C-alpha cells in the first residue's frame, strides 16, 4: 500500500471524519526570536570538539562572508549565517573543518508552510458526556492507550518521580495549560529556533498560529493526575518545552543541535523527538551538505546521552520499510523544489530517528497492531507504543470512541491526534518511569530495561489493515524482535515494579 499521509511526523491527519480545530487561543509572553537577514542561509561548520573554532577557522568563516551565530564548543558545532552561496564549499577546504553544510534551502526565515495534521478538539459536550470511575481523571476513560501499555495499573504503584524531567523537543509547550502547569520545568525550557538559546520567559510556548503538536506530546507524557482533564503516562514526573520549530513549522539542524545541547546541560533525563530534521527526509552521507547535518546532530544527540539523557524518537508516518534496500523519497528538500530520488536508508538517514543510540518507536492502534501509517523495519524499530490509527481500521473498546490519541492542546483544551509522533511520547513516559524506579541508572541501563520489559509481540502476518485483500506491509523477524514492533509493546507496569 502506498501511504498518502503528510510527509511529517509532527502530526498526522488520519481519515476518521475528524472535525477541524479553530485557531488556537493566544498564549501570553510568547517572544519572537530575532531573524537574520532574509538573503542569508544558515550553516553548520563542524570542527574538533572541546576547543571551539580555531583562529584559522574563524578567519576563514569571516573571509567567506560568514557571521558566527553561536558555537557549541563542547561538541565542535558552529552555527553560521552567510549570504555567500559558496560558503560551505569554501569552508570544507579549510584545515580543521571536519564538515560544513547549509541547513536549509530557503532564505531565512522559511517562506513556505509544511503539512501539519490538525487536531480534533474535544468539545465541551463530548467532555461532559464522559463518566470517569473513582480515582480517574475526568477524561481518562477516553484514553484507551493507557491500559494498552498498563499505565493505569502502573499508576496504582507509582506516578513517577519529581526528580525526573522529560524534555519535549518540538513546536513549543503551553505551560499555562491546567494539566501541564503542575509538572512544568521552566529551568529546563527554552526557545532554540535560531540555533541559539532564548531564555525569555514563555519563549518556549507556541504562538497563536503555530502547531499544537508539542503541547499534545507533553500531555501524553506528563499530564498531571490532578482531577483535571486527562492523565499522562508518567503524571508524577516533570516535563519541559524546548522549542525548535520555526513559525512555518520547520525543524532545522541548528535548532535541533541547540535543543539536544540544552537538554544535556539542564539535567534532562529523557528527550522526546517526534519530528524529522528538515529539509531532507533522509540525509545522504555522500552529499557533503547533508553529511554535515548528520554529523552535527549525531554529535549533539550523543552529547545529550553522555550527559544522562535517553533520546526517544518517532519512526515516521509513511509506511516505509526502513530496512529495505531502497526507498523513494519524493519530498526532499521540503523547503525548496523537491525532486523524487531513490535512496538507501542504511546510507541516507532520517535524523534523529536513525542515529546511533536513539530509541526508535513504531506506532500501534487500538487493536494493538501496527498503525496503517507507521514506518517499520527489522533492526531499525526498537519498540512499539500506541500512536493511534483511523477508527475505521482499529476501533477502541468502549467507553473510548476515537482510535486517535487524546492529548493536551494550547489554551487549556484537549483533543485527538495520531502518528508515530504520539507513539514516541508513550515510550518517553515509560523511560521516565524506569528512571524514577532506578534513579542511578545511566541511559544504557534505562534502554536495556525498556527493551527487556517490553511485551513481545509477534508479526502481524498477513498485514492487510484496510481489508482490501492486498498486503499493506511485510513484517520480518521473530516474536521477540521484529520489524513491526521491535522488542515489543512498551510496558509501564514493569517500569515501576521491576
Secondary structure, DSSP 8 states (H G I E B T S, - for coil): ----S-S-SS-B--SS-----------TT--------TT-EEEEEEE-TTS---HHHHHHHHHTTEEEEEEETTTTEEEEEE--TTHHHHHTTSTTEEEEEES-SS-SS--S-------EE--HHHHHT----TTS-TTGGG-HHHHHTTHHHHTTT----TT-EEEEEES---TTSTTTGGGB-GGG-EE-TTSS-B--TTTTS--TTS-SHHHHHHHHHH---SSSS---TTTTSEEEEEE-B-TT--B-HHHHHHHHHHHHTTT-SEEEE-S--SS-SSEETTSHHHHHHHHHHHHHHHHHHHTT-EEEEE--SS--BTTSS-EEE-S-STTS----EEE-TTTEE-TTTTSTT-EEEEEE-TTSSB-TT--B-TTT--EEEE----TTTS---TT---SSEEEEETTTEEEEEBSHHHHHHHHHHHHHHHHHHSTT--HHHHHHHHHHHSB-----SSB-TT-SSS--B---B-SSSBTTTBT-B--HHHHHH-
